[in-house]
Amino acid sequence: MDTVRDLVDAWALRPDGERHRSPRADVLPVRTADGVAAVLKVAAPGETGQHAHLVLRRWGGDGAVRLLRADPHRDAVLLERACATDLSTLPEEAACGIVADLYRRLHVPAMPQLRSLTADVAASVDELDKLPRGSAIPHRLVEHAASLARELSADSSDDVVLHGNLHHANVLAARRAPWLAISPRPRNGDPHYELAPMLWHGWDAFAGNIRDGIRGRFWMLVDITGLDEDRARAWTLVRVVLAAVRELSGGGEELTRYVALAKAIQD
């Protein structure tokens, strides 16, 4: 079954560009029956697209692309089309400032339909505890992350709706607003959790000085957002170590990147 083709017919859409298929989504630029430029996106199974339509509708275009139509049963959304330009074209401070502003817009009160970040992290502690000492991730990082995860998952008092994957490539220039977020992986949780993707993307800007580049961007984000530095560091370390654990089977460049990031944040 070709879900994209079926929805093009069902929603009276006209293809308006090259179809792009990836392990995470099937995306086609289209025009609606009224000639509006849009994007049809069908998430791959298991790609946390299940509740994207709910948060996009809740945001109502404030800080994110507008939702035009959705078919939740097929993980499909029809979205306002943004431009191809993303935050990687901007200087470091300007990009961090835009992301900080998007945090402010997107962190609306928690929604009952979304999964709880703290519950997810609490469930991941056993995964960290069972990791062998001889794994490619230094054990001191694993122990520290497990300890922090236990502390952080005990408190959900400041939960808001999180984008979950906000970074340079997921913020696009647009005609309606200067910059809009795309591709949320939403859940309810602590806003300090949001920083990690901004640190593990956009590494070209570090120009070989990875440790100082990571730390500089982290401090810049904390300063601009007004978030608590210790809590931001704790959530970032937990999130990065959990991401590293998921990369263990591959053992390639991404694993090395996560370990370097965790060391830079912890030191």
N, C-alpha and C positions, 0 to 999 in steps of 0.2 A: 504493500500500500504506500502510495506517495502522498503523505499528509499535506505537504506544501501545495501540490497540484490540486488536491481536493479542495483546500481552503481558498485557493485562487478562484476556483469556479463558484464555490458556495458563497463567497463574500463579494463576488463581482469585481475582482481585482484584475489589474493589467500589469504583467511583468515590466519592470522599468530599469533593468540593470542585470548584472551578472549574479547568478546564484552562488552562494558561498556555503559549502558544507565543511563542518569541522566535527571533531569528536564531541563537542559540547552543544552544537546547535546547527540547524539548517536555516539559512537566512536568505531572503529574496527581497530586493528593492521592488516596490510596486507603486501603482497609482490606484486610488480608489475610483469608484464610479463618478465621483465629483471632481476628479483630477488632482486630489490631494496627494502629495508625495509622502509615502509611508514605507515601513519595513515590516515584512511578515517574518516572524521568528518562531521556529518550532524547536523547543529544547530537547536534547537527547535524554533518554531514560536515565533517571538518577541524577540529573544535573541541577537539582534544587530550583527548578523553574516552577514548581508546584504553586507557590504563593506569590510569585512575582507580580501577577496581575492584581492581587489584592493591595500590595503596597504602592504600585504605580497608580492605581485608582485613588488610594488614600492621599498620595502626594499631590495629585491633581495637576501635574505639570510644574509644581514649585520646586525647582532644583533638579528635576528629572524629566526625561522625555514623556510626553503624554501617551496614555493608553487610549487607543481608538476602539479596540474590540478585543475580545478574548474568548478562547475555547479552553477552559481549564482541564477538561477531560483529555485533551490532546496536547497539553502543555504548550499551547499556541497563543501568541499575542500579535496584534497589529499595532504598530507603534508609529508615533510621529518620527519623521526622518530627520536626523541631524546631519552635520557635515562630517567629512573624513578627518579633519584636523583635531588632534587631541593635545593633552597637556605636555607631551614630550617636546613640543615646539617652544615652550616658554622657559624662562630662567627659573631656577630652583625656588626662589622666594615667592615669585608670582604663582607658580603651580601650587605650592603649599597653601598660599593664601586663598586660592580658589577652592581647594579641597576643604579647607576649614570653614569657608562660607557654606559649602554644600552640606557639611556635617550639621551645621546650625539649621538648615532648612529641612533636611531629611530626617533628623532625629525627633520625630513626632512621638506622642505617647504610645506606649506598647499596645499591640493589637492582640486580642485573645486567640486569633486564628494561627498565629505564628509560633514556631518552636521556641523553646527557652534556651538561650545560650548557656546559662549556668548549668542546666540539666545535662546538656550535651557534653560540657567540659567535665562535669563530675563523672559521667559515664566513661570518659577517656582516661581517667586517672589509673584504672586497672591496666590499661594498655601500656602506660608508661612504667608502672611498677613491674610488669612482666618482661620488659625489654632486657635482653641479656647484656651483661657488662661488656662483652666483647663486640657490641654492635659498632657501626661506623659513627654513631653519635656519642660524643664524650659523656660518660656516665654522670659526671657532676652536673652537666646541663640537664640531663633527664631527671635527676633527683630534685634539682632546684625547681624545674618546671612542674613536677608532680606536687611538690609542697605548695607552690604558689597556686596551682589549680584548685587544691583543696580549700585554700583560704578564699579565693575569689568566688568559687561556686557556692559559697555559703551566704553570699550577699547579692540579692537581686532588687535592692531598694530603689536604684536609680535606672531601672530598665527603660529603654526607649526602642523604637524601631531602628534597626541597623541596616545599612545598605549591604554590608558584609563583604564587598569586593571592590571598594572604591580606590582606584589608582589611576595613573596617567592615561592609560589606554581606554579606561571606562568613563572618561569625562570628555565630551565632544563639543566642539563649537557648534552653534546653532543660529538660526535666523531670529527665532522668537526671543532668545535670551543668549547672552554671551557664551555661557557654558552650561551643559546639562549632563547629568549622570545617566548611564545606561547599565544594563545587565546586573541588576541587584541579585544578591543571594540572601534574602531577608530572614531575620529572626529578631526576637526581643533580647536585649542585653545591655551591657554596660558600654557607654560610648567610647571608653578607653580601648575597647577591643578593635576599633576601626583602623588603627594606625598601621598595622602590620603590612597590608598590601602595598601601601605607599613606600615601604622600605624594601620589599622584595621585588618590586618592579622599578624600571628606570635606572638600571645600574650603569648604563653608558655614561651617565652624568658624573659618575664617581672617578673617572679618568685614572683607574689603577689604584687609587687610594680608597679601598673599599671600607676599611674600618672607620676612618675619619668621615668618609662620605655618609655612611649609614648614621653615625652618631650625630653629625651635623644636621641631617634631614630630620632625624627624630627630635632633636632639641628645637628645631625650627617649628615643627608641627605642634609640639607641646606649648611653645611660647605663643604662637598665633591663636591656637584654640583655647588656651587657658586651662587645659586639662592638667590633672595632677601628674607630675613626672613619674613618681614611684609607681602609681597605679597603671599608668600607660606602659611603663617598662615591664611591669609584671605581666600584664595581658599580652603584650607583644612577645615576650619570651615564651609564654605558654603556647601561644598560637604558632609561633615559628617552630618550636620543638615538635608539636603535634604534626605540623606539615612535613617536617623532616622524617618523622616516623613513617608517614605514608609513602615517602619516597625511597625507603630502605630497599625495596625489591628492585628498584632501578639502579640505585647506587651511582648515578651520574652527576651531571652538572648541577641540577636542581638541588640535590642533597647537599653538595658542597656549598652551594649558595646559602641554604638555610642554616647550616652549621656555622658558617662565617658570620651570618647576621646575628645568630643567637649569641655567639661569643662577643661580638661588638656591643650588643645591647647589655649583656650581663657584666662585662668588665668595667 
